[in-house]
């Protein structure tokens, strides 16, 4: 194995910000601190395959302050076959508010960079999964925000030619920011995001109620 990682030990907590090596079929539990939503990651390994697990992981060379990171980073690796499968996922209570979507996309984009730093050293053909887990996707709310933002942008474009120069400059800056936000929202609505200059498909994993909590089962293998 080319990547330094710890081993999960019975009775010891799995710490955030670290990488763990999984050497046999195992289930790792992740608990979202704010909501107590639970994700069970089931590793299925064959032969010499192994897994890597990290929650809220970022490489140690990345600045702590302001560094964004997704909740889950997972690999299943088959070095003999020269291939791997990765997952970069974040857990949100609900997804619909525009600020939640902007933050989610930023977290995923940063964690893709963290994941790519590992993949570079693995030097394997990689299949990538990027997405989020949530109790509810508020599709109507997202659509309403997109329509509202489009109308505001169109209205500003119609009025800008009549504005004094100083105000027009400020409005032009506002337009640039709002059009960038609109693109993030419309991309998200179409189940994709832009990262590293290319579009990446976004996967949605629904969380289901189990007793007093919400849970999601993630089955990972190198297939």
Order of alpha helices (4+ residues) and beta strands (2+ residues): beta-beta-beta-beta-beta-beta-beta-alpha-beta-alpha-alpha-beta-beta-beta-beta-beta
